[in-house]
Amino acid sequence: MSCGEPHETDCSEVLDHLYEFLDHEMPDSDCTKFEVHFEECSPCLEKYGLEQAVKKLVKRCCGQDDVPSDLRSKVMGRIDLIRSGQAVPEQDVTAAESGQPTVAKE
């Protein structure tokens, strides 16, 4: 998606990292670049507003559910693997989707 206008920060970069911006998980300097972009680009601002509204709705409707601690640990471990650039073993993903336990292959 692009508005067709040149920007210091490209629309694709903004949209690729929109959730990092929404979740306050990026450096302040990047946040400033995004805020400037939203002032210049109405399509990206509209997408930001939509995603922000969805996030608030999900929090309001589902924010009170307790998450089992073992599930939270598994999800956070997977996020850490992805952020570190390590490959997530395909067998883990397949087993997780099927609900079956994973078995390490040698």
C-alpha positions in Angstrom: 0.0 0.0 0.0 1.3 3.4 -0.8 -0.3 6.8 -1.2 1.8 7.5 -4.2 3.6 10.4 -2.5 7.3 10.4 -1.6 8.0 10.2 2.1 11.1 10.1 4.2 9.8 6.8 5.6 8.3 4.6 3.0 4.7 3.4 3.5 5.7 -0.2 3.3 8.1 0.2 6.2 5.5 1.9 8.3 2.9 -0.8 7.6 5.5 -3.6 8.1 6.3 -2.3 11.6 2.8 -0.9 12.6 2.3 -3.3 15.5 5.7 -2.5 16.9 4.6 1.1 16.9 1.2 0.3 18.4 2.8 -1.8 21.1 5.5 0.8 21.9 8.2 -1.8 21.0 10.4 0.5 18.9 13.0 3.2 19.7 11.8 6.7 20.2 13.6 7.9 17.0 11.6 5.4 14.9 8.3 6.4 16.7 9.0 10.0 15.7 9.6 9.0 12.0 6.3 7.1 12.1 4.4 10.0 13.7 5.7 12.3 11.0 4.7 9.8 8.3 1.1 9.6 9.7 0.9 13.4 9.5 1.8 13.3 5.8 0.0 10.1 4.7 -3.7 9.7 5.2 -3.9 6.1 4.0 -1.3 5.0 6.5 -3.0 7.1 9.2 -6.3 5.4 8.4 -4.7 1.9 8.6 -3.1 2.9 11.9 -6.5 4.1 13.3 -8.2 0.9 12.2 -5.5 -1.4 13.8 -5.5 0.7 17.0 -9.3 0.4 17.2 -9.1 -3.4 16.7 -6.5 -3.7 19.3 -8.6 -1.7 21.8 -11.7 -3.9 21.0 -9.8 -7.1 21.5 -8.4 -5.8 24.8 -11.9 -4.8 26.0 -13.5 -8.1 25.0 -10.7 -10.5 25.7 -8.4 -8.7 28.1 -9.8 -10.3 31.2 -9.1 -13.9 30.3 -6.4 -15.7 32.3 -3.7 -17.3 30.2 -2.1 -20.5 31.6 1.5 -19.8 32.6 2.8 -22.8 30.6 1.2 -21.4 27.4 2.5 -17.9 28.1 6.0 -19.4 28.6 5.8 -21.3 25.3 4.6 -18.3 23.3 7.2 -16.0 24.8 9.9 -18.6 24.1 8.8 -18.8 20.5 8.8 -15.0 20.2 12.3 -14.8 21.6 13.4 -17.4 19.0 11.9 -15.5 16.1 13.4 -12.2 17.3 16.8 -13.7 17.7 16.6 -14.8 14.0 16.7 -18.5 14.8 14.6 -20.8 12.8 11.5 -22.3 14.4 11.5 -26.0 13.9 8.7 -27.0 11.5 7.9 -30.1 13.5 7.1 -27.8 16.5 4.7 -25.7 14.5 3.0 -28.8 13.0 2.6 -30.5 16.3 1.3 -27.4 18.0 -1.3 -27.0 15.3 -2.4 -30.7 15.7 -2.3 -30.6 19.5 0.2 -33.4 19.7 3.3 -33.3 21.7 6.6 -32.7 19.9 9.3 -35.3 19.6 12.9 -34.3 19.0 14.4 -36.0 15.9 18.0 -36.9 15.8 
